[in-house]
Amino acid sequence: MNATNSSTPMDRDCFQEAWDFGTEEGGGDETREWEMMNRYYTHWCT
């Protein structure tokens, strides 16, 4: 937790997993990669 603004630091391992998932599932389409990464991150990392 950051005492200055009450935010918690991002879990880098989960973010990397979300990034990898988006890259795999997106199939080279940048928009699709972002959508899949976002879906993973919001479901598993938050």
N, CA, C and O atoms as CSV, one atom per row, in Angstrom:
chain,resi,resn,atom,element,x,y,z
A,1,MET,N,N,0.852,-1.177,0.000
A,1,MET,CA,C,0.000,0.000,0.000
A,1,MET,C,C,0.889,1.229,0.000
A,1,MET,O,O,1.883,1.297,0.722
A,2,ASN,N,N,0.522,2.180,-0.806
A,2,ASN,CA,C,1.228,3.450,-0.877
A,2,ASN,C,C,0.573,4.407,0.109
A,2,ASN,O,O,-0.602,4.743,-0.038
A,3,ALA,N,N,1.322,4.845,1.106
A,3,ALA,CA,C,0.763,5.717,2.141
A,3,ALA,C,C,0.389,7.097,1.611
A,3,ALA,O,O,-0.429,7.793,2.212
A,4,THR,N,N,0.973,7.486,0.508
A,4,THR,CA,C,0.701,8.809,-0.049
A,4,THR,C,C,-0.686,8.897,-0.675
A,4,THR,O,O,-1.386,9.894,-0.497
A,5,ASN,N,N,-1.082,7.865,-1.400
A,5,ASN,CA,C,-2.360,7.953,-2.112
A,5,ASN,C,C,-3.274,6.741,-1.924
A,5,ASN,O,O,-4.251,6.593,-2.657
A,6,SER,N,N,-2.980,5.892,-0.975
A,6,SER,CA,C,-3.799,4.721,-0.644
A,6,SER,C,C,-3.945,3.730,-1.790
A,6,SER,O,O,-4.902,2.955,-1.816
A,7,SER,N,N,-3.028,3.741,-2.721
A,7,SER,CA,C,-3.099,2.757,-3.796
A,7,SER,C,C,-2.221,1.565,-3.443
A,7,SER,O,O,-1.270,1.688,-2.671
A,8,THR,N,N,-2.542,0.438,-4.002
A,8,THR,CA,C,-1.710,-0.735,-3.808
A,8,THR,C,C,-0.900,-0.961,-5.074
A,8,THR,O,O,-1.399,-0.736,-6.176
A,9,PRO,N,N,0.331,-1.398,-4.931
A,9,PRO,CA,C,1.147,-1.623,-6.122
A,9,PRO,C,C,0.602,-2.779,-6.956
A,9,PRO,O,O,0.025,-3.726,-6.422
A,10,MET,N,N,0.790,-2.691,-8.253
A,10,MET,CA,C,0.315,-3.717,-9.161
A,10,MET,C,C,1.114,-4.998,-8.942
A,10,MET,O,O,2.332,-4.953,-8.771
A,11,ASP,N,N,0.441,-6.114,-8.945
A,11,ASP,CA,C,1.088,-7.410,-8.861
A,11,ASP,C,C,1.718,-7.697,-10.221
A,11,ASP,O,O,1.015,-8.040,-11.172
A,12,ARG,N,N,3.015,-7.559,-10.314
A,12,ARG,CA,C,3.697,-7.685,-11.608
A,12,ARG,C,C,3.567,-9.088,-12.183
A,12,ARG,O,O,3.494,-9.241,-13.403
A,13,ASP,N,N,3.536,-10.111,-11.345
A,13,ASP,CA,C,3.384,-11.462,-11.862
A,13,ASP,C,C,2.035,-11.631,-12.536
A,13,ASP,O,O,1.953,-12.200,-13.624
A,14,CYS,N,N,0.985,-11.147,-11.908
A,14,CYS,CA,C,-0.348,-11.272,-12.488
A,14,CYS,C,C,-0.461,-10.414,-13.743
A,14,CYS,O,O,-1.086,-10.825,-14.720
A,15,PHE,N,N,0.130,-9.243,-13.723
A,15,PHE,CA,C,0.107,-8.390,-14.906
A,15,PHE,C,C,0.820,-9.079,-16.065
A,15,PHE,O,O,0.344,-9.041,-17.200
A,16,GLN,N,N,1.956,-9.706,-15.783
A,16,GLN,CA,C,2.697,-10.404,-16.847
A,16,GLN,C,C,1.878,-11.568,-17.384
A,16,GLN,O,O,1.864,-11.805,-18.592
A,17,GLU,N,N,1.198,-12.296,-16.510
A,17,GLU,CA,C,0.341,-13.394,-16.957
A,17,GLU,C,C,-0.780,-12.867,-17.843
A,17,GLU,O,O,-1.108,-13.476,-18.861
A,18,ALA,N,N,-1.362,-11.744,-17.461
A,18,ALA,CA,C,-2.426,-11.141,-18.267
A,18,ALA,C,C,-1.876,-10.704,-19.619
A,18,ALA,O,O,-2.521,-10.902,-20.649
A,19,TRP,N,N,-0.688,-10.112,-19.617
A,19,TRP,CA,C,-0.048,-9.668,-20.862
A,19,TRP,C,C,0.191,-10.863,-21.784
A,19,TRP,O,O,-0.114,-10.809,-22.975
A,20,ASP,N,N,0.738,-11.942,-21.222
A,20,ASP,CA,C,1.013,-13.139,-22.017
A,20,ASP,C,C,-0.275,-13.740,-22.566
A,20,ASP,O,O,-0.326,-14.161,-23.722
A,21,PHE,N,N,-1.308,-13.778,-21.742
A,21,PHE,CA,C,-2.600,-14.299,-22.185
A,21,PHE,C,C,-3.143,-13.469,-23.339
A,21,PHE,O,O,-3.606,-14.016,-24.339
A,22,GLY,N,N,-3.087,-12.155,-23.202
A,22,GLY,CA,C,-3.573,-11.274,-24.259
A,22,GLY,C,C,-2.809,-11.454,-25.549
A,22,GLY,O,O,-3.395,-11.459,-26.632
A,23,THR,N,N,-1.491,-11.603,-25.436
A,23,THR,CA,C,-0.661,-11.796,-26.627
A,23,THR,C,C,-1.011,-13.107,-27.320
A,23,THR,O,O,-1.136,-13.151,-28.544
A,24,GLU,N,N,-1.169,-14.173,-26.543
A,24,GLU,CA,C,-1.508,-15.478,-27.119
A,24,GLU,C,C,-2.892,-15.467,-27.758
A,24,GLU,O,O,-3.061,-15.899,-28.898
A,25,GLU,N,N,-3.865,-14.978,-27.028
A,25,GLU,CA,C,-5.248,-15.032,-27.493
A,25,GLU,C,C,-5.578,-13.974,-28.538
A,25,GLU,O,O,-6.531,-14.126,-29.302
A,26,GLY,N,N,-4.793,-12.909,-28.572
A,26,GLY,CA,C,-5.062,-11.824,-29.509
A,26,GLY,C,C,-4.667,-12.120,-30.937
A,26,GLY,O,O,-5.188,-11.506,-31.869
A,27,GLY,N,N,-3.751,-13.056,-31.118
A,27,GLY,CA,C,-3.363,-13.480,-32.452
A,27,GLY,C,C,-2.754,-12.390,-33.320
A,27,GLY,O,O,-2.898,-12.433,-34.542
A,28,GLY,N,N,-2.080,-11.416,-32.726
A,28,GLY,CA,C,-1.435,-10.369,-33.503
A,28,GLY,C,C,-2.274,-9.126,-33.726
A,28,GLY,O,O,-1.766,-8.124,-34.229
A,29,ASP,N,N,-3.544,-9.169,-33.366
A,29,ASP,CA,C,-4.427,-8.006,-33.490
A,29,ASP,C,C,-4.300,-7.197,-32.201
A,29,ASP,O,O,-4.694,-7.663,-31.132
A,30,GLU,N,N,-3.751,-5.987,-32.301
A,30,GLU,CA,C,-3.483,-5.186,-31.101
A,30,GLU,C,C,-4.722,-4.935,-30.262
A,30,GLU,O,O,-4.667,-5.008,-29.034
A,31,THR,N,N,-5.833,-4.641,-30.909
A,31,THR,CA,C,-7.068,-4.373,-30.167
A,31,THR,C,C,-7.533,-5.625,-29.444
A,31,THR,O,O,-7.913,-5.564,-28.275
A,32,ARG,N,N,-7.506,-6.745,-30.126
A,32,ARG,CA,C,-7.924,-8.020,-29.527
A,32,ARG,C,C,-6.982,-8.402,-28.380
A,32,ARG,O,O,-7.429,-8.892,-27.343
A,33,GLU,N,N,-5.678,-8.176,-28.573
A,33,GLU,CA,C,-4.723,-8.473,-27.505
A,33,GLU,C,C,-5.050,-7.659,-26.259
A,33,GLU,O,O,-5.046,-8.189,-25.148
A,34,TRP,N,N,-5.333,-6.368,-26.446
A,34,TRP,CA,C,-5.663,-5.525,-25.299
A,34,TRP,C,C,-6.948,-6.012,-24.636
A,34,TRP,O,O,-7.025,-6.089,-23.410
A,35,GLU,N,N,-7.954,-6.340,-25.441
A,35,GLU,CA,C,-9.228,-6.806,-24.878
A,35,GLU,C,C,-9.035,-8.077,-24.059
A,35,GLU,O,O,-9.578,-8.199,-22.961
A,36,MET,N,N,-8.266,-9.019,-24.590
A,36,MET,CA,C,-8.059,-10.275,-23.878
A,36,MET,C,C,-7.209,-10.067,-22.620
A,36,MET,O,O,-7.468,-10.680,-21.585
A,37,MET,N,N,-6.189,-9.196,-22.712
A,37,MET,CA,C,-5.385,-8.886,-21.537
A,37,MET,C,C,-6.254,-8.235,-20.463
A,37,MET,O,O,-6.174,-8.595,-19.288
A,38,ASN,N,N,-7.075,-7.286,-20.869
A,38,ASN,CA,C,-7.947,-6.587,-19.932
A,38,ASN,C,C,-8.938,-7.551,-19.288
A,38,ASN,O,O,-9.198,-7.470,-18.087
A,39,ARG,N,N,-9.484,-8.449,-20.074
A,39,ARG,CA,C,-10.428,-9.443,-19.546
A,39,ARG,C,C,-9.751,-10.306,-18.485
A,39,ARG,O,O,-10.308,-10.524,-17.409
A,40,TYR,N,N,-8.558,-10.794,-18.789
A,40,TYR,CA,C,-7.813,-11.619,-17.834
A,40,TYR,C,C,-7.509,-10.824,-16.572
A,40,TYR,O,O,-7.751,-11.290,-15.458
A,41,TYR,N,N,-6.972,-9.607,-16.758
A,41,TYR,CA,C,-6.556,-8.792,-15.615
A,41,TYR,C,C,-7.729,-8.468,-14.698
A,41,TYR,O,O,-7.612,-8.591,-13.479
A,42,THR,N,N,-8.851,-8.059,-15.267
A,42,THR,CA,C,-9.982,-7.687,-14.417
A,42,THR,C,C,-10.606,-8.901,-13.730
A,42,THR,O,O,-11.184,-8.772,-12.651
A,43,HIS,N,N,-10.493,-10.066,-14.343
A,43,HIS,CA,C,-11.070,-11.266,-13.728
A,43,HIS,C,C,-10.144,-11.872,-12.667
A,43,HIS,O,O,-10.608,-12.248,-11.591
A,44,TRP,N,N,-8.852,-11.972,-12.954
A,44,TRP,CA,C,-7.930,-12.696,-12.091
A,44,TRP,C,C,-7.048,-11.819,-11.209
A,44,TRP,O,O,-6.604,-12.273,-10.154
A,45,CYS,N,N,-6.783,-10.580,-11.606
A,45,CYS,CA,C,-5.776,-9.783,-10.895
A,45,CYS,C,C,-6.362,-8.700,-9.994
A,45,CYS,O,O,-5.627,-8.112,-9.201
A,46,THR,N,N,-7.637,-8.423,-10.087
A,46,THR,CA,C,-8.197,-7.361,-9.259
A,46,THR,C,C,-9.143,-7.908,-8.229
A,46,THR,O,O,-9.707,-7.147,-7.443
